[in-house]
Amino acid sequence: MDPHSFLPLLYETAEIPLCIVDKSENMMTLPAYDEPILPFKFVLYCIESFERQMRDELHPLVLLTEPAYFIGVAKLDNGEFLIMGPASPFPHSQKQAMTLAANVLYPDKLKAFCEMLASAPTVAYRKFINTLSLAVLALTGEKVSKEDIILCNNSTKHREAEPEMMEKLFNQRENAAGHTPQSFENGVLSAIESGDAVLLKRRMNEPLSGHVGQMSVDIIKQERYTFIAFATLVTRAAIKGGLNPETACTLSDIYCKRMDALTRVQDINSLSFQMAVDFCGKVAEFKNAAGYSKLVRSVCEYISLHLHEEIGLYELSESCGLCQRSISKRFHEEMGMKIPDYIHRQKMKEAVYLLDYSKYGIAEISEFLSYSSQSYFTKIFREIYGITPQQHRDRKK
């Protein structure tokens, strides 16, 4: 479809700024001004980020910039790029808008840019990526799912202090001579297979001689290769421990996608540790649930794999092939709680992870976990943990 006929309609509907560019000039900008508001050096930065993340026509990128603005980048068939945004999931003060503007704009563009941001509606992340997907479909004919779009957090510096065990383990592996001994690998995988989290943490924190064999001279590629190899071993160990193979492989895919968005060695290392603990916990849950019926285990597995989506009795009924009333009754009898309460508890566990190990804001986490509002998300979090999400994050600082 011709961008000149489609994009004005999309902008009028979504009210999200849009532009079509190549690596030499802006081809089209909405809203229209005498000159593009965003300087071309910032446009090039967006394109370079897209290429650095190894995205392609079927895998757009969303950049998250300070203070919490989304910018979508999609490659078109002819080598041009669609830049969508900035847009935000919540309103910003003029001072906050200036934080973004001052970093990317020429002084003479500040007033017009801030006026544009002030007039733009707030846009939830889900609506933003759906709009980006719609634009790609209309302009290229390619259907892009939300799973094909990654969010790259370029907004703030990550926490300098990583979890102590992860830092100690990987520093030892990186700096010592020789390859990692087989005994270490066996000890970690055995702990995961048995679902013993205490043993796993002890094994991963033991003094270690040796290091991972060099697979690339690029340090980030080296860590990515190491992560994928470790994910493969962890997945196999979890399956041997009784975890459903489909569940284990899907969980592995989820972590590999998370890793794909990381650009720092310590972040990839930290995620490796979290992945091992998560797999170990899933195996433990399976072993603890051995006395439960196949139906209840299936419900728990479905919920675990769809925490970032809206989950209701209809979806569970479709997944299990039974009526909603039967599922609800059996689950309550065996688990001692209603399905919605269980879903909230599992979502809050995911929220705690995101609060502890990411820089996403409370509103973003609420959106990721498909809560209707931040206030409702906070209410559920307080009911389960006795404090607000912000209070939990403040305690971890």
N, C-alpha and C positions, 0 to 999 in steps of 0.2 A: 504494500500500500504506500502511496505517496505521502512522505512525512508532512508536506505542506498542507495536505488536506486532513490528515488524521490528528497530528499533534495539537493544533489549535482546539479541536474538539475535546481531546483528552485534558488539556490544560484548563479549559472552561469547566469541565466536569470535576476534576480532582483538585484544581488550583495549586498544583505542585509545579514549581519552575522546571523547565525542560530545555535542553539544547542538543543539537546535533553537531558534532565536531569531527574533524580528522586531526592528524598530528601537525597540521600547519595553520588551521584557521577554524573559527566558528562558522558553521554553515547556516544555522538557524537557532534563534533564542526566543523563549517565551518565559515571562512576559516580554514583549518587544520594547526595546529602548534604542536610542540612537546608536549606542555602542553596548556591547555585552557588559553586564555588571561584573561577572567573575573574570578576573584577569586570566589570560591564556596560560600563564605559568601554573595556575591552580588547576586548570583543566588538564594540563599535561601531567601534573601530579596524580590526578585521579586515574588517568590512563596508565601511567607507570605503576600505580598500585594494583590495577587490574592485571597487568602483565606479570608483575612480581608474584602475585598469588596464583599464577598459571591458570587463569580463567580463559574461557573461550566463548563462542557464540551461544552455546547451550548452557553456560554457567556464569550468569551475571554476578556482580560483586556489589555489596552494600558497605560503604565506609561509614563508620560512626565517628564523628568529629566532635571536638569540644565546642560548646557544652551540650552534648546529646542532640546532634543533628544527623539525620540520615542523608547520604548522597549515594544514589544508585548509578552504577556504570554497567552498560551492556554493549557488546560489540555487534555491529550490524554486518550484513553479508558483504557489503562493498568496502569494508575496511574502515568505515566511519564508526563513531561511537555515539551512543545516547547517554547523556548525563542528566540524571533526574534528581532534583532537590536544589538546595537543602530543604528538609522538612523535619519536624520534631514531633514526638509523641505527646508533648505537653507544652503549655505556654512558657515563654521566657520573658524576662524583663528586658528593657532596652539595654541595660548594662550587660546582661548575659549575651544578647545578640551581638553587641559590640565586641565581645570576646572572640567570636568567630570572625566577624567582619574585619577587625584590626589585623588578624593574622593572614588574611588572603586578599584584601582589597586595597586598591589605590585610594588615597584620602578623598579624592573628588567623587568616589562612588559610595562612600559610607552612608550618606543620607538616603539615597535611593534604595540601597540594599536593605538597610534597616527598616525602611517603610514597607518593602516587599515582605520581609519576614513578619512584621507586625500585622500585616493584612492576611497572611496565609493561615489557613485553619490548621489545628493540630491534627496529626496523622498517626494512627497506631501503626506499629511495625507491620502487622499483618496486612493492613490496607496498603501500606507503602509497597511491599513486595508484590502484592496482587496487582497493583497499578503498573509496576515495573514489568511483571509477567505479561500483562495485557498489551503493553506497548511493544514488547519484543514479538509477541504473537502477531500483532497487526503489521509491524514493520518488516518481519522476516518470514512469517508463516510457521515459525517454530514454537511449539508449546513447551514452556519452561515451568517446572513444578517448583514449589517453595523449597523442596529439599535440594534443588540444584543451585540455589542462591546462598552464598555464604555471607556472614556478617563479620567484618574485620574491624576490631576496636582500635582505632588510631587516636582515641581522644585524650588519654592520660597516660602518665607513666605507671607501669605496673608496680605492685608492691615489691619492695626490695628484699624483704625478708620472706623467703619461701619456707614451706614446712621443713622443720629441722631434719627429719629422717630422710626426706627426699634429697635435700642438699648434700647431706653427708654421704649417702649412698652413691649418688652419681659423681660427686667430686672424687671419691675413691676410685670409681670405675674409670674415670677419665684420665687421672693422673698417674696411676700405678703402672708398673711394667707387666708385660705378658697379657694373655687373654683371660677373660673372666673364667674362673674354674667351673667345671661342670657341677661340682657340689653345691655351689651357690644357686645355680639355675634349678637344680633338682629340689633344693630346699624350698625355694619360693613356689615352684609349681606344685609341690606336694602339699604345701599349706593351702593353696587355692583349691586344690582337688578335695581336700578334707573340709574346706569351709571354715578354717581356723584363723580368724583375723588376728588374734593375739600372736600366734606363731608366725604369721606372715610378716607382721610389723617387726618382730624380733629378727627374722631371717633377713629382711631387707635393710636392717640397721646394723647387722654384724660387720665387723672390720673385714675388708675385702682386698685381696691381692688380685692384680690383673686389671684389664680394661677390655671394652668392647672392640673387636677388630675393626680397623679402618676400612670403611666402604666408600668414602668420598673425601676429597680434600676440602669440600665446602662443609663447614661445621653444621649449618642448619640441615643440609641434606643428610649428613651423617646421623644427626639425631632423628630425623624423619625415618630413615631406613631402620635405625635401631628400634624406634617405637613400633613400626609395623611388624618387625620380627618378633618383638616382645608380645605384641597383641595377638599374633598367631599362636604363640606358645601358651599364653594365658587362656585363650579361647579353647584350645584343645584340653588343657587341664580342667577347665570348668565343665566341659562336656563329659570328661572321664568322671568328674565328681557327681554327675547326674543331671546337670543343667540341660534343659531342652536345647538341641543343636540349633534350631532356628532362632531361639531366644539368644543363645550365646553369639551366633554369627551376626545377628542384628545389633547386639550391644557392641560388638567389636567394630562394626561399620560406623556406629554413632561416635565412638571415641576416635576413630580414624578421621572422621569429618571434623571433629573438634580440633584435632591435632593439625589438620590442614590449614586452619585459620590462624595458627600461632606462628610467630616469627622470632621468638627468643628461645634460646637453649633451655634456660631455667623453667620457662613456661611449659615446654614439651616434657621436660623431666618431671615436673610436678604433676602433669596430667598422667604420665605413666604410672606414678605411684597411686594416684586416685583411681585409675582404671583397675589396677591389681586389687585394691581394696574393694572396689565395687563388685568385681567378678567374684571375689571371695565371699562377699556378703550375699550375693545372689545364690551361690552354692549353699551357703548356710541356710538361707530362707527355704531353698528346695528341700534340704535334709530335714529341717524343722517342720516343713509342711507335708512330709511323707505320709502322715496319718490323715491328711485331708483328701477329699474326693478329687477325681480328675477334673470335675467341673470347676471347683473352687481354685485349683492350681492354674487352670486355664484363664480364669478371670484375673487372677493376680498377675500372671504373665502378660496378659493384654494391657492391663493398667500400667505395668512397669515400662512397657515399650511405647506408650502413648501419653507420657506425662506432659508433653508440650502441646497437647491437643485437648479439645473439649471431650470429656468422656461421660457418657450417660448410659442408662440402662438399654437404650435402643442399640447403641454401638456394641455393647456387651452381648445383647441378644443376637445380633447379626453374627458376631464372632463365634458364639458358642452353639448357635442353632436351637436355642430353647427360649421359651417365653420369659418375659421380664419378671413376672411374678415368681416363677419357679427358681430363677437365678437368685433373686433377692432373698427368698425364703431359705434356700440352701446355704447361701453365703452367710447369712445372719446366724443360722443354727451352728455352723462350723467355726466361724471366725469370731462370733460374739460381738460383732458390730455391723452396722449397715454399710452398704457399698459406698455411698457418698462420703461417709466418715473415713473409710479406708483410702479412698481416692485423695481426699484432702491431706491425710497423713503422708502419703507417698509424695504428693506434690510439694509438701512442706520440707521433706527431706531433700528434694532437689533444690528447693529454694535456699536451704542452708548451705548447700555446696556452692551455689552461685554467689551467695553473699560472702562466703569465706574465700573463694578462689577466683573471683572475677571482679571487674570494675563496673559491671552493669548496674544501673540505677534501680531503685525499688520499683519504679513504674515499668521499666523494661522487663524486669524479672516477672512482675505480675502479668505482663503481656505475653511473655514467653510461655508461661504456665497456663495461659488461656483463662485468666480470671477477668470478670466483667469490668472490674475497676480496681484501682490501687487500694482504695479504702476497704473493699471487701477482702482482698488478698491480705491486708494488714490485720483485719478482724480475725480471719481464720488462723493466721500465724500466731497472734496473741492468745487465742483460745488453746492452741496446742502447746506453745512454749512459754506462755506467761509474759512475754515481752514483745515489743514490736520488731519488725525486721531491721529498722535502723538501730535500735538499741542492741540487737545481736551483732550487727556489723561493728558498732562502736566498741563493743567488748573485745573484739578480735584485734583491734588496732594496737 
